[in-house]
Amino acid sequence: MDFLRPRTWAEALALKAGRPEATPIQGGTDVMVEINLDKGRPAALLDLTPIPELREWSREGVEIRVGAGVTYSRLIAELGGVLPALAQASRTVGSPQIRNRGTVAGNLGAASPAGDSHPPLLASGAVVEAESVRGARLIPIGEFYTGVKRNALAPDELIRAVRVPAATGPQYFSKIGTRNAMVIAVCSFATVLEPGERRVGTGIGSAAPTPRRARDAEDFASGALDWDGRGPLGPGVARRFGELVAAAAAPIDDVRGRAAYRAHALAVMARRALGWAWDDFRGSAR
């Protein structure tokens, strides 16, 4: 196995163009585990950790541009106020050591349905910034996941950053696992409120072949909520929202949980998350 360690982004793109089979790593928290467990051995590793600009983030208009090398720990500490759902999800990732090394871009590259960052990225309407020697392109997050552990990147492309709209209203992330820490999600859910757009966003994890939105639930809640009067969230609205979220999933039975349990849990998490977010929105007017 070859080990490639570019010092600049241009060098990284050139190496990836010449060795499209090379697997990029930042923290290595997924790739190195698979290698150590003999579940896969790439022909080459492309280590992106020396490239300084990948460790930067910036605010560009209404978006937060998170470089591919920004770790979960930094996202929690530095971006929790503007990307609350993504920060909440980041807090549930592994151990402190994993959060100090792992990145959202790595989560995207692995494209596991159970990845913790996927639901808040979907709910927020994030965009993946991909680049190769042929140029750069922006991939809407809903088009990024193409199958189980498959994504829309071309063989010669690398993720440079993720563009996430800054929060304009309350956001929440929920996750169910067999314990409270260092656990792969049985299922997960995120919701965001965008009061200016009268929009509710959703993201479902670990309950379908790919992470996905619950579009019918979004449309229902966006039209049913009392945006102007900020009246209480009716139990019928919350219940129907949960039902539509569960209906959008396509769970399976596996070692972590049964399909029926996942569907039930998603309905409960969705009801609660919408209730928390709506209570925050109503309270912000007081």
C-alpha positions in Angstrom: 0.0 0.0 0.0 1.4 3.4 -1.1 1.3 6.4 1.2 0.9 9.7 -0.5 1.3 13.0 1.5 0.8 16.1 -0.5 1.7 19.5 1.1 -0.6 21.6 -1.0 -4.1 21.4 -2.3 -2.9 21.5 -5.9 -0.5 18.7 -5.2 -3.3 16.7 -3.7 -5.5 17.1 -6.7 -2.7 16.1 -9.0 -2.0 13.0 -7.0 -5.7 12.0 -7.0 -5.8 12.5 -10.7 -2.9 10.2 -11.2 -4.1 7.7 -8.6 -7.9 7.8 -8.6 -7.9 4.6 -6.6 -6.2 6.3 -3.7 -8.3 6.7 -0.6 -8.2 10.1 1.0 -7.8 10.4 4.8 -8.0 13.3 7.2 -8.5 11.8 10.7 -8.5 8.2 9.5 -11.1 7.3 12.0 -13.0 5.1 9.5 -10.4 4.1 7.1 -7.7 3.0 9.6 -10.3 0.9 11.6 -11.2 -1.0 8.4 -7.5 -1.6 7.6 -6.7 -2.7 11.2 -9.7 -5.1 11.1 -8.6 -6.4 7.7 -11.9 -5.3 6.1 -10.3 -3.4 3.3 -6.8 -2.5 2.1 -6.6 0.5 -0.3 -4.0 0.5 -3.0 -2.9 3.9 -1.7 -3.7 6.3 1.0 -3.8 10.0 0.3 -3.1 11.9 3.5 -4.6 15.4 3.4 -3.8 16.4 7.0 -0.7 18.6 6.1 -2.8 21.0 3.9 -3.5 24.1 6.0 -6.4 25.6 4.1 -8.5 22.5 4.7 -8.5 23.3 8.4 -10.1 26.7 8.0 -13.7 27.7 8.1 -15.3 31.0 7.1 -18.6 32.8 6.9 -19.6 33.6 3.3 -22.9 35.5 3.2 -25.6 33.3 4.7 -23.4 30.2 4.5 -20.7 28.7 6.8 -17.9 27.2 4.7 -16.4 24.3 6.7 -13.1 23.1 5.3 -12.6 19.4 4.9 -10.1 19.3 7.7 -12.2 21.0 10.4 -12.6 18.5 13.2 -15.8 17.7 15.1 -14.2 19.2 18.3 -13.6 22.5 16.6 -17.0 22.5 15.0 -18.6 22.1 18.5 -16.4 24.8 20.1 -16.3 27.3 17.3 -19.5 26.8 15.3 -22.1 25.6 17.8 -23.9 29.0 17.7 -24.4 29.2 13.9 -24.7 25.4 13.1 -26.4 24.1 16.2 -27.8 20.8 14.8 -24.5 19.9 13.3 -22.7 20.7 16.5 -25.3 18.6 18.5 -24.6 15.7 16.1 -20.9 16.2 16.4 -21.1 15.8 20.2 -22.5 12.3 19.7 -19.6 11.1 17.5 -17.4 8.5 19.2 -15.0 9.5 22.0 -13.1 12.8 22.6 -10.2 11.3 20.7 -12.3 10.5 17.7 -13.9 14.0 17.7 -10.4 15.5 17.9 -9.5 13.7 14.6 -12.7 13.0 12.7 -14.3 15.4 10.2 -17.6 16.0 8.6 -15.9 15.6 5.2 -14.7 12.2 6.2 -18.3 11.3 7.2 -19.4 12.4 3.8 -16.7 10.5 2.0 -17.6 7.3 3.9 -21.3 7.9 3.1 -22.5 5.4 5.7 -26.3 5.7 6.3 -25.5 5.8 10.0 -23.2 8.8 9.8 -24.1 11.3 12.5 -23.5 14.5 10.4 -25.8 13.5 7.5 -29.3 14.3 9.1 -28.4 17.9 10.0 -26.7 18.5 6.7 -29.8 17.3 4.9 -32.1 19.3 7.1 -30.1 22.5 6.6 -29.7 22.1 2.8 -25.9 21.9 2.8 -23.8 21.8 -0.4 -20.7 19.7 -0.9 -17.8 21.5 -2.6 -15.9 19.0 -4.7 -12.8 19.6 -6.8 -10.4 17.9 -9.2 -7.8 19.0 -11.7 -10.7 19.5 -14.1 -12.3 22.1 -11.9 -14.7 22.6 -8.9 -18.4 21.9 -8.6 -21.1 22.2 -6.0 -23.2 19.1 -5.1 -26.5 19.6 -3.3 -26.5 17.4 -0.3 -29.7 15.6 -1.4 -27.8 14.5 -4.6 -24.6 13.5 -2.8 -25.7 10.1 -1.4 -26.1 7.5 -4.2 -26.3 4.2 -2.3 -25.0 2.4 0.7 -21.6 3.8 1.4 -21.6 5.4 -2.1 -21.5 9.0 -3.0 -21.6 11.3 -6.1 -17.8 12.1 -6.2 -16.0 11.3 -9.4 -12.9 9.0 -9.0 -10.6 12.0 -9.3 -12.5 14.3 -7.0 -11.8 15.3 -3.4 -14.1 17.1 -0.9 -12.6 20.6 -0.3 -15.4 22.0 2.0 -19.0 21.7 3.0 -21.2 24.8 2.7 -24.0 24.9 5.4 -26.5 27.7 5.7 -26.2 29.4 9.1 -29.1 28.8 11.4 -32.0 31.3 11.2 -34.1 29.5 13.7 -34.0 26.6 16.2 -32.4 23.3 15.3 -32.3 19.9 16.9 -30.6 16.5 16.4 -31.6 13.3 18.1 -30.0 9.9 18.0 -30.8 6.5 19.5 -28.2 3.9 20.2 -27.5 1.0 22.6 -25.8 3.4 25.0 -25.2 7.2 25.4 -21.6 7.4 24.0 -19.3 5.8 21.4 -22.2 4.1 19.6 -23.4 3.8 16.0 -26.9 5.1 15.6 -29.8 2.7 15.5 -31.5 5.7 13.9 -31.2 9.4 14.0 -33.1 12.5 13.1 -32.6 16.3 12.7 -35.0 19.1 12.2 -34.4 22.8 11.5 -36.9 25.7 11.5 -36.4 28.6 9.0 -39.0 31.1 10.1 -38.2 33.6 7.4 -38.9 31.0 4.8 -41.7 29.4 6.8 -39.8 26.1 6.3 -39.2 23.0 8.3 -36.2 20.9 7.3 -35.7 17.2 8.1 -32.9 14.6 7.9 -33.2 10.9 8.6 -30.1 8.7 9.4 -29.6 4.9 9.7 -33.1 4.1 8.5 -32.7 3.7 4.8 -30.0 2.7 2.2 -29.0 6.4 2.2 -29.6 9.3 4.5 -32.7 11.1 3.3 -35.2 13.9 4.0 -38.8 13.4 4.9 -40.3 15.8 2.3 -44.0 15.1 3.0 -43.3 15.8 6.7 -41.6 19.0 5.8 -44.4 20.2 3.6 -47.0 19.3 6.2 -45.3 21.0 9.1 -44.3 24.1 7.1 -48.0 24.6 6.3 -49.5 23.6 9.6 -47.3 25.7 12.0 -48.6 29.1 13.2 -45.7 31.1 12.1 -47.3 34.5 12.6 -49.2 34.0 15.8 -46.6 31.5 17.3 -49.4 29.6 18.9 -48.8 26.3 20.7 -47.9 23.2 18.7 -51.0 21.1 18.5 -50.6 17.4 19.5 -52.2 16.4 16.2 -49.6 18.4 14.2 -46.8 16.8 16.2 -48.2 13.3 15.8 -48.8 13.6 12.1 -45.3 15.0 11.6 -43.9 12.0 13.3 -46.0 9.6 11.3 -44.8 11.2 8.0 -41.2 11.1 9.1 -41.5 7.4 9.9 -43.2 6.8 6.6 -40.3 8.4 4.7 -37.9 5.9 6.1 -37.1 2.4 4.7 -35.5 0.6 7.7 -34.3 -2.9 7.8 -33.7 -5.5 10.6 -30.0 -5.8 11.5 -27.8 -6.4 14.5 -28.4 -2.9 15.9 -32.2 -2.9 15.7 -35.4 -4.0 14.0 -37.1 -2.1 11.3 -40.3 -1.7 13.3 -38.4 -0.3 16.2 -36.5 2.2 13.9 -39.8 3.4 12.5 -41.4 3.9 15.9 -38.3 5.6 17.2 -38.2 8.0 14.3 -41.8 9.0 14.9 -41.1 9.7 18.6 -37.8 11.6 17.9 -39.5 13.7 15.2 -42.4 14.7 17.5 -40.1 15.6 20.2 -37.6 17.5 18.0 -40.3 19.6 16.4 -41.8 20.3 19.8 -38.4 21.5 21.2 -37.7 23.6 18.2 -41.2 25.2 18.2 -41.0 25.9 21.9 -37.7 27.7 21.3 -39.2 29.7 18.4 -42.1 30.8 20.5 -39.9 31.6 23.4 -37.6 33.8 21.3 -40.5 36.3 20.8 -40.9 36.8 24.6 
